[in-house]
Amino acid sequence: MIWLIGLGGSLGAAARYFLGAFVKKHFNRFGSFPLGTFIINITGSYLLGVLLKLQVENSLSAWIWFFLGIGFCGAYTTMSTFGYEVIELLKAKKWLVAASYIVITVILGLLAAGLGLYL
């Protein structure tokens, strides 16, 4: 199973990188708000909620859970980048952007995961 987690993780990390770069290139008008990481974390939370529901209901094979749930979502979503971006916003004295980013990410991340879990 470790190979499935590693393969899923490498694909999740690549997806995170390419989506983040795409958003940064095409949607940079959002100023200092880290839109790429925000989108990644919200979509990853939703996907993990869907996968968790399927896994809990025994509708998901163990190998798919290891590959997508643990591997892909674990590497796709990025708490470390979120933390880094918050610190950078605080160092730049962008208090409102930092606070908004924290609150919106946490609330929408939980709602997205819940939506995925209960749909």
MODELLER restraints for C-alpha pairs under 7 A, 6 or more apart:
rsr = mdl.restraints
at = mdl.atoms
rsr.add(forms.Gaussian(group=physical.xy_distance, feature=features.Distance(at['CA:1:A'], at['CA:63:A']), mean=6.93, stdev=0.5))
rsr.add(forms.Gaussian(group=physical.xy_distance, feature=features.Distance(at['CA:1:A'], at['CA:66:A']), mean=6.74, stdev=0.5))
rsr.add(forms.Gaussian(group=physical.xy_distance, feature=features.Distance(at['CA:4:A'], at['CA:66:A']), mean=6.16, stdev=0.5))
rsr.add(forms.Gaussian(group=physical.xy_distance, feature=features.Distance(at['CA:4:A'], at['CA:67:A']), mean=4.81, stdev=0.5))
rsr.add(forms.Gaussian(group=physical.xy_distance, feature=features.Distance(at['CA:5:A'], at['CA:66:A']), mean=5.41, stdev=0.5))
rsr.add(forms.Gaussian(group=physical.xy_distance, feature=features.Distance(at['CA:5:A'], at['CA:67:A']), mean=4.90, stdev=0.5))
rsr.add(forms.Gaussian(group=physical.xy_distance, feature=features.Distance(at['CA:5:A'], at['CA:70:A']), mean=6.22, stdev=0.5))
rsr.add(forms.Gaussian(group=physical.xy_distance, feature=features.Distance(at['CA:5:A'], at['CA:71:A']), mean=4.12, stdev=0.5))
rsr.add(forms.Gaussian(group=physical.xy_distance, feature=features.Distance(at['CA:6:A'], at['CA:71:A']), mean=6.09, stdev=0.5))
rsr.add(forms.Gaussian(group=physical.xy_distance, feature=features.Distance(at['CA:7:A'], at['CA:67:A']), mean=6.98, stdev=0.5))
rsr.add(forms.Gaussian(group=physical.xy_distance, feature=features.Distance(at['CA:8:A'], at['CA:67:A']), mean=4.73, stdev=0.5))
rsr.add(forms.Gaussian(group=physical.xy_distance, feature=features.Distance(at['CA:8:A'], at['CA:68:A']), mean=5.84, stdev=0.5))
rsr.add(forms.Gaussian(group=physical.xy_distance, feature=features.Distance(at['CA:8:A'], at['CA:71:A']), mean=4.31, stdev=0.5))
rsr.add(forms.Gaussian(group=physical.xy_distance, feature=features.Distance(at['CA:8:A'], at['CA:72:A']), mean=4.27, stdev=0.5))
rsr.add(forms.Gaussian(group=physical.xy_distance, feature=features.Distance(at['CA:9:A'], at['CA:71:A']), mean=4.08, stdev=0.5))
rsr.add(forms.Gaussian(group=physical.xy_distance, feature=features.Distance(at['CA:9:A'], at['CA:72:A']), mean=4.50, stdev=0.5))
rsr.add(forms.Gaussian(group=physical.xy_distance, feature=features.Distance(at['CA:9:A'], at['CA:74:A']), mean=6.60, stdev=0.5))
rsr.add(forms.Gaussian(group=physical.xy_distance, feature=features.Distance(at['CA:9:A'], at['CA:75:A']), mean=4.97, stdev=0.5))
rsr.add(forms.Gaussian(group=physical.xy_distance, feature=features.Distance(at['CA:11:A'], at['CA:72:A']), mean=6.21, stdev=0.5))
rsr.add(forms.Gaussian(group=physical.xy_distance, feature=features.Distance(at['CA:12:A'], at['CA:72:A']), mean=4.20, stdev=0.5))
rsr.add(forms.Gaussian(group=physical.xy_distance, feature=features.Distance(at['CA:12:A'], at['CA:73:A']), mean=6.25, stdev=0.5))
rsr.add(forms.Gaussian(group=physical.xy_distance, feature=features.Distance(at['CA:12:A'], at['CA:75:A']), mean=5.02, stdev=0.5))
rsr.add(forms.Gaussian(group=physical.xy_distance, feature=features.Distance(at['CA:12:A'], at['CA:76:A']), mean=4.26, stdev=0.5))
rsr.add(forms.Gaussian(group=physical.xy_distance, feature=features.Distance(at['CA:13:A'], at['CA:75:A']), mean=5.02, stdev=0.5))
rsr.add(forms.Gaussian(group=physical.xy_distance, feature=features.Distance(at['CA:13:A'], at['CA:76:A']), mean=5.16, stdev=0.5))
rsr.add(forms.Gaussian(group=physical.xy_distance, feature=features.Distance(at['CA:15:A'], at['CA:76:A']), mean=6.60, stdev=0.5))
rsr.add(forms.Gaussian(group=physical.xy_distance, feature=features.Distance(at['CA:16:A'], at['CA:40:A']), mean=6.62, stdev=0.5))
rsr.add(forms.Gaussian(group=physical.xy_distance, feature=features.Distance(at['CA:16:A'], at['CA:76:A']), mean=5.08, stdev=0.5))
rsr.add(forms.Gaussian(group=physical.xy_distance, feature=features.Distance(at['CA:19:A'], at['CA:36:A']), mean=6.97, stdev=0.5))
rsr.add(forms.Gaussian(group=physical.xy_distance, feature=features.Distance(at['CA:20:A'], at['CA:36:A']), mean=4.58, stdev=0.5))
rsr.add(forms.Gaussian(group=physical.xy_distance, feature=features.Distance(at['CA:20:A'], at['CA:37:A']), mean=6.41, stdev=0.5))
rsr.add(forms.Gaussian(group=physical.xy_distance, feature=features.Distance(at['CA:23:A'], at['CA:36:A']), mean=5.33, stdev=0.5))
rsr.add(forms.Gaussian(group=physical.xy_distance, feature=features.Distance(at['CA:24:A'], at['CA:36:A']), mean=6.35, stdev=0.5))
rsr.add(forms.Gaussian(group=physical.xy_distance, feature=features.Distance(at['CA:33:A'], at['CA:97:A']), mean=6.36, stdev=0.5))
rsr.add(forms.Gaussian(group=physical.xy_distance, feature=features.Distance(at['CA:37:A'], at['CA:82:A']), mean=6.75, stdev=0.5))
rsr.add(forms.Gaussian(group=physical.xy_distance, feature=features.Distance(at['CA:38:A'], at['CA:105:A']), mean=6.37, stdev=0.5))
rsr.add(forms.Gaussian(group=physical.xy_distance, feature=features.Distance(at['CA:40:A'], at['CA:77:A']), mean=6.04, stdev=0.5))
rsr.add(forms.Gaussian(group=physical.xy_distance, feature=features.Distance(at['CA:41:A'], at['CA:77:A']), mean=4.91, stdev=0.5))
rsr.add(forms.Gaussian(group=physical.xy_distance, feature=features.Distance(at['CA:41:A'], at['CA:78:A']), mean=6.54, stdev=0.5))
rsr.add(forms.Gaussian(group=physical.xy_distance, feature=features.Distance(at['CA:41:A'], at['CA:109:A']), mean=6.76, stdev=0.5))
rsr.add(forms.Gaussian(group=physical.xy_distance, feature=features.Distance(at['CA:42:A'], at['CA:108:A']), mean=6.59, stdev=0.5))
rsr.add(forms.Gaussian(group=physical.xy_distance, feature=features.Distance(at['CA:42:A'], at['CA:109:A']), mean=4.92, stdev=0.5))
rsr.add(forms.Gaussian(group=physical.xy_distance, feature=features.Distance(at['CA:42:A'], at['CA:112:A']), mean=6.25, stdev=0.5))
rsr.add(forms.Gaussian(group=physical.xy_distance, feature=features.Distance(at['CA:44:A'], at['CA:73:A']), mean=5.89, stdev=0.5))
rsr.add(forms.Gaussian(group=physical.xy_distance, feature=features.Distance(at['CA:44:A'], at['CA:76:A']), mean=6.61, stdev=0.5))
rsr.add(forms.Gaussian(group=physical.xy_distance, feature=features.Distance(at['CA:44:A'], at['CA:77:A']), mean=5.55, stdev=0.5))
rsr.add(forms.Gaussian(group=physical.xy_distance, feature=features.Distance(at['CA:45:A'], at['CA:109:A']), mean=5.69, stdev=0.5))
rsr.add(forms.Gaussian(group=physical.xy_distance, feature=features.Distance(at['CA:45:A'], at['CA:112:A']), mean=5.82, stdev=0.5))
rsr.add(forms.Gaussian(group=physical.xy_distance, feature=features.Distance(at['CA:45:A'], at['CA:113:A']), mean=4.74, stdev=0.5))
rsr.add(forms.Gaussian(group=physical.xy_distance, feature=features.Distance(at['CA:46:A'], at['CA:112:A']), mean=4.54, stdev=0.5))
rsr.add(forms.Gaussian(group=physical.xy_distance, feature=features.Distance(at['CA:46:A'], at['CA:113:A']), mean=4.38, stdev=0.5))
rsr.add(forms.Gaussian(group=physical.xy_distance, feature=features.Distance(at['CA:46:A'], at['CA:115:A']), mean=6.74, stdev=0.5))
rsr.add(forms.Gaussian(group=physical.xy_distance, feature=features.Distance(at['CA:46:A'], at['CA:116:A']), mean=4.94, stdev=0.5))
rsr.add(forms.Gaussian(group=physical.xy_distance, feature=features.Distance(at['CA:47:A'], at['CA:116:A']), mean=6.48, stdev=0.5))
rsr.add(forms.Gaussian(group=physical.xy_distance, feature=features.Distance(at['CA:48:A'], at['CA:69:A']), mean=5.93, stdev=0.5))
rsr.add(forms.Gaussian(group=physical.xy_distance, feature=features.Distance(at['CA:48:A'], at['CA:73:A']), mean=6.43, stdev=0.5))
rsr.add(forms.Gaussian(group=physical.xy_distance, feature=features.Distance(at['CA:48:A'], at['CA:113:A']), mean=6.56, stdev=0.5))
rsr.add(forms.Gaussian(group=physical.xy_distance, feature=features.Distance(at['CA:49:A'], at['CA:113:A']), mean=4.37, stdev=0.5))
rsr.add(forms.Gaussian(group=physical.xy_distance, feature=features.Distance(at['CA:49:A'], at['CA:114:A']), mean=6.24, stdev=0.5))
rsr.add(forms.Gaussian(group=physical.xy_distance, feature=features.Distance(at['CA:49:A'], at['CA:116:A']), mean=4.33, stdev=0.5))
rsr.add(forms.Gaussian(group=physical.xy_distance, feature=features.Distance(at['CA:49:A'], at['CA:117:A']), mean=4.40, stdev=0.5))
rsr.add(forms.Gaussian(group=physical.xy_distance, feature=features.Distance(at['CA:50:A'], at['CA:116:A']), mean=4.25, stdev=0.5))
rsr.add(forms.Gaussian(group=physical.xy_distance, feature=features.Distance(at['CA:50:A'], at['CA:117:A']), mean=5.06, stdev=0.5))
rsr.add(forms.Gaussian(group=physical.xy_distance, feature=features.Distance(at['CA:51:A'], at['CA:69:A']), mean=6.23, stdev=0.5))
rsr.add(forms.Gaussian(group=physical.xy_distance, feature=features.Distance(at['CA:52:A'], at['CA:117:A']), mean=6.63, stdev=0.5))
rsr.add(forms.Gaussian(group=physical.xy_distance, feature=features.Distance(at['CA:53:A'], at['CA:117:A']), mean=5.00, stdev=0.5))
rsr.add(forms.Gaussian(group=physical.xy_distance, feature=features.Distance(at['CA:54:A'], at['CA:60:A']), mean=5.34, stdev=0.5))
rsr.add(forms.Gaussian(group=physical.xy_distance, feature=features.Distance(at['CA:55:A'], at['CA:65:A']), mean=6.80, stdev=0.5))
rsr.add(forms.Gaussian(group=physical.xy_distance, feature=features.Distance(at['CA:86:A'], at['CA:98:A']), mean=5.50, stdev=0.5))
rsr.add(forms.Gaussian(group=physical.xy_distance, feature=features.Distance(at['CA:89:A'], at['CA:98:A']), mean=5.57, stdev=0.5))
rsr.add(forms.Gaussian(group=physical.xy_distance, feature=features.Distance(at['CA:90:A'], at['CA:98:A']), mean=6.34, stdev=0.5))
